Amino acid sequence: MELYNLEKLKTDKRKKRVGRGRGSGKGGHTVGRGTKGQKARKGAKFVPGFEGGQQPLYKKLPQIGGFRNPSAKEVVTVKLNIFDRFKNDEEVTPETLLKKGILKGIPLGGVKILSGGEFTKKLVFKGFKFSGRAKEKVEKTASKINV
C-alpha cells in the first residue's frame, strides 16, 4: 500500500449551512451566529486589529508615545563633584563607581562625566566619556585620562 493508492474516507456528516433558515438543520432563528450585532449579519468581514469601530491599538500607539529604538545605546551621566569621595592618585573606573554604590548598573553606552560642581582631586580615569568642560576641569587638576 502506498500513499497514492489510498482512497478518500467517506463521512456521513454534512457541512453546516449557516444562514439558511430553520430547515438548515441548525435549529432556531439565529443559526449558530449568536444574537444580533455585526457578526450575526451576512457578509460580515473583519480585518485583523478591528475593534468594532473603536480606534485600533496600532493607530493609537504613535499618539501614546511611540516606540523605543532598540539599537539606541543608553549612557549614564555622572557629575564631576562625585569624584571628591576618592583619594588622590586613585584609579577610577565605572566598576569602582558600581562597587561604591554611585551607579546601579553600567549600560552598553557607558558612563559620561559632566562638569557639575567643583573638582579638586588628582585621579586616574579609565573607561569614561567626558563632556568638553569636564575634560578641561580634569586636565586643570593634572588628573590622567586613560581611554
C-alpha positions in Angstrom: 0.0 0.0 0.0 1.3 3.4 -1.0 0.0 6.9 -0.3 -1.2 7.3 -3.9 -3.3 4.1 -3.6 -5.3 5.3 -0.5 -8.9 6.0 -1.0 -10.6 9.1 0.5 -12.6 8.2 3.6 -16.4 8.8 3.2 -18.2 10.5 6.1 -21.9 10.9 6.6 -21.5 14.3 8.2 -22.9 17.1 6.1 -21.4 20.6 6.0 -23.2 23.2 8.2 -25.3 25.6 6.0 -25.2 28.7 8.1 -27.7 31.4 7.5 -30.3 29.2 5.6 -33.2 29.4 7.9 -34.9 26.9 10.1 -34.7 24.0 7.7 -30.9 24.0 7.6 -30.6 21.5 10.4 -29.1 24.1 12.7 -32.3 24.9 14.6 -33.8 28.2 15.7 -33.7 31.6 14.0 -30.1 32.6 15.0 -28.5 29.7 13.1 -25.4 29.4 15.3 -24.4 33.1 15.0 -25.4 34.2 18.4 -27.8 37.1 18.7 -27.7 40.5 17.0 -24.7 42.5 16.2 -22.3 42.9 13.3 -21.1 39.3 13.4 -24.6 37.9 13.2 -25.2 39.6 9.8 -24.4 38.1 6.5 -21.3 39.3 4.7 -19.6 40.3 8.0 -15.9 40.6 7.4 -13.2 41.9 9.8 -9.6 42.8 9.2 -7.1 41.8 11.8 -6.9 44.5 14.5 -10.6 45.6 14.0 -12.1 46.8 17.3 -15.7 47.4 16.4 -15.3 50.9 15.1 -13.1 52.0 18.1 -9.7 53.4 17.2 -7.5 50.3 16.9 -4.4 49.9 19.1 -1.9 50.1 16.3 -3.3 53.5 15.3 -3.2 54.8 19.0 0.4 53.8 19.6 2.1 56.8 17.9 -0.1 59.2 20.0 0.6 57.3 23.2 4.3 57.8 22.8 5.6 55.5 20.0 8.4 53.1 20.4 11.9 52.9 21.9 14.8 52.5 19.5 16.1 49.0 20.2 19.6 49.8 18.8 20.0 53.1 20.8 22.8 52.9 23.4 21.9 54.4 26.8 24.5 56.5 28.5 24.6 57.2 32.3 25.8 60.6 33.3 27.7 61.4 36.4 28.7 64.9 37.8 32.3 65.6 38.4 31.9 66.6 42.1 31.1 63.0 42.9 34.8 62.1 42.4 35.8 64.1 45.5 35.0 61.0 47.5 38.1 59.2 46.2 41.6 59.6 47.4 44.4 61.4 45.5 46.1 59.3 42.7 43.4 56.6 42.9 42.3 54.8 39.7 38.6 55.3 39.0 36.6 53.1 36.6 32.9 52.6 36.1 33.2 49.3 38.1 34.6 51.2 41.1 31.6 53.5 41.0 29.4 50.5 40.9 31.1 49.0 44.0 30.8 52.3 45.9 27.0 52.4 45.1 27.2 55.5 43.0 25.9 53.6 39.9 23.2 51.0 39.9 24.4 49.4 36.7 26.7 50.1 33.7 24.7 50.4 30.4 26.1 49.5 27.0 26.6 53.1 26.1 29.0 53.6 29.0 29.4 56.4 31.6 29.8 60.0 30.7 31.2 62.6 33.1 29.6 66.1 33.1 31.2 69.2 34.6 28.8 69.8 37.5 30.3 71.1 40.8 33.8 71.6 41.9 36.6 69.1 41.4 40.0 69.3 43.2 41.4 65.8 43.4 44.1 64.3 41.3 42.8 60.9 39.9 43.4 58.4 37.1 40.2 58.0 35.0 39.7 54.8 32.9 36.8 53.9 30.7 34.8 57.1 30.8 33.4 59.6 28.3 33.8 63.3 29.1 32.0 66.4 28.2 34.1 69.3 26.9 34.0 71.3 30.1 34.5 68.3 32.3 37.6 67.3 30.4 39.0 70.9 30.9 38.4 70.7 34.7 40.1 67.3 34.9 43.1 68.4 33.0 43.5 71.5 35.2 43.9 69.3 38.3 46.7 67.3 36.5 44.5 64.1 36.6 45.1 61.5 33.9 42.5 60.3 31.4 43.1 56.8 30.0 40.5 55.6 27.5 
